[in-house]
Amino acid sequence: MLHAIANYKTDTMIGIFKTNIATPAERQHMIRVIHAHFDVDTCYVDIEDCDKVLRITDMKVDEYTMMAFVRQQGFLCEILE
Protein backbone atom coordinates (compact mmCIF):
# COMPACT_ATOMS: atom_id res chain seq x y z
CA MET A 1 0.00 0.00 0.00
CA LEU A 2 1.44 3.35 -1.01
CA HIS A 3 1.11 6.28 1.33
CA ALA A 4 2.46 8.83 -1.11
CA ILE A 5 -0.30 11.24 -1.90
CA ALA A 6 -1.23 12.61 -5.28
CA ASN A 7 -0.65 16.30 -5.67
CA TYR A 8 -2.45 18.58 -8.11
CA LYS A 9 -1.35 16.43 -11.07
CA THR A 10 -2.24 12.75 -11.15
CA ASP A 11 1.33 11.70 -11.96
CA THR A 12 2.89 13.77 -9.17
CA MET A 13 3.70 11.83 -6.02
CA ILE A 14 4.82 13.06 -2.63
CA GLY A 15 6.80 10.68 -0.45
CA ILE A 16 6.75 11.26 3.30
CA PHE A 17 9.12 9.15 5.38
CA LYS A 18 10.27 8.77 8.97
CA THR A 19 14.08 8.79 9.20
CA ASN A 20 16.91 9.15 11.68
CA ILE A 21 18.72 11.87 9.72
CA ALA A 22 19.74 14.10 12.60
CA THR A 23 22.37 16.66 11.64
CA PRO A 24 22.56 19.42 9.04
CA ALA A 25 25.49 17.60 7.39
CA GLU A 26 23.51 14.35 7.14
CA ARG A 27 20.53 16.27 5.75
CA GLN A 28 22.68 18.00 3.13
CA HIS A 29 24.30 14.71 2.11
CA MET A 30 20.98 12.88 1.79
CA ILE A 31 19.35 15.65 -0.24
CA ARG A 32 22.37 15.81 -2.54
CA VAL A 33 22.47 12.05 -3.22
CA ILE A 34 18.70 11.81 -3.74
CA HIS A 35 18.85 14.58 -6.34
CA ALA A 36 21.87 12.92 -7.97
CA HIS A 37 20.18 9.51 -8.29
CA PHE A 38 16.49 10.29 -8.80
CA ASP A 39 14.32 12.65 -10.78
CA VAL A 40 12.55 14.54 -7.98
CA ASP A 41 11.36 18.10 -7.59
CA THR A 42 12.04 19.07 -3.99
CA CYS A 43 13.53 17.14 -1.14
CA TYR A 44 13.59 18.26 2.48
CA VAL A 45 14.44 16.74 5.86
CA ASP A 46 12.97 18.33 8.97
CA ILE A 47 15.66 17.49 11.54
CA GLU A 48 13.74 19.40 14.23
CA ASP A 49 10.72 17.07 13.95
CA CYS A 50 10.66 14.02 16.26
CA ASP A 51 10.25 11.76 13.18
CA LYS A 52 13.02 13.51 11.21
CA VAL A 53 10.59 13.67 8.30
CA LEU A 54 11.95 13.31 4.78
CA ARG A 55 9.54 14.84 2.27
CA ILE A 56 10.08 14.37 -1.45
CA THR A 57 7.83 15.93 -4.08
CA ASP A 58 7.32 14.77 -7.63
CA MET A 59 8.84 11.34 -7.04
CA LYS A 60 9.15 9.25 -10.18
CA VAL A 61 9.99 6.04 -8.26
CA ASP A 62 7.92 4.02 -5.83
CA GLU A 63 8.32 4.52 -2.09
CA TYR A 64 9.98 1.15 -1.54
CA THR A 65 12.77 1.98 -3.99
CA MET A 66 13.34 5.30 -2.22
CA MET A 67 13.33 3.66 1.23
CA ALA A 68 15.87 1.07 0.08
CA PHE A 69 18.10 3.82 -1.31
CA VAL A 70 18.01 5.87 1.91
CA ARG A 71 18.77 2.72 3.91
CA GLN A 72 21.75 2.01 1.64
CA GLN A 73 23.05 5.42 2.69
CA GLY A 74 23.01 4.20 6.31
CA PHE A 75 19.80 5.78 7.58
CA LEU A 76 16.52 4.48 8.90
CA CYS A 77 13.70 5.09 6.44
CA GLU A 78 10.07 4.06 6.88
CA ILE A 79 6.76 5.22 5.47
CA LEU A 80 5.36 7.78 7.89
CA GLU A 81 2.03 6.44 9.13
N, C-alpha and C positions, 0 to 999 in steps of 0.2 A: 504494500500500500504506500503510495507516494503522498508525502505531506507538503510537497512544494505546492504553492498556490499559483493559479493563473493570474497574471496581471491583466492590464487592459487589452493586450493582444492574446489570442488563444495559444500562440506558440511561445509565449514568454513565460518562463518559469522562475520562481524565486525559491531558493533553497535556504532553509533556516536550520542551523545545526548547533548543538551543544558541544563545546570543546573545552580543552584545558590550556588554550593559548593565553598566557598570563602576562607577558611583558611587551612593551612597545617593539622591541627588536624581533621577538617571535611573531608578532602581528605583521610587521613590515615584511619579514621573510615569507610568511604564508601568503600574504596578498600578492607579493611579487611572483612566487612560483605558481600560484593559481592562474594569474594572468598570462604567464609564460606558457602554460600547458593547456589551457582551456579557453574557448571563446566565450567570455562572460562580459557583462556590462560593468557592473560595480561589484565590489567585494569589500566587506567591512567586518572587523572583529571588535566587538564591544568588550574590552578587557575589564571594564568596571562592573559589568553585569555578573551576577553570581554564576550564570551558565556560560559565561565567556562566548556569547552568541556570535557565530559566523553567519553572515547574511550575504548571499550571492544572488544578484539579479541577472535575468536573461541567461540562465544556464542552458547550455545546449546538450548537456549530458545528464544522465539520470543521477539521482541522489546517491545511490549505492556506489557508483563509480567515483563520485566526488568524495564520499566518506572514505573509501579505500585509499584514495590519493592522499588525503590529509593524514590518515593513519600511517602511510608510508613515510611521511615527513616526520613522524615521531609523536604525533599528537592524538589525543582522544577525539573522536568525532562521531556523534550520534544524531539522529533526527530529533529535533526538539519537539517534544510532545506537548 
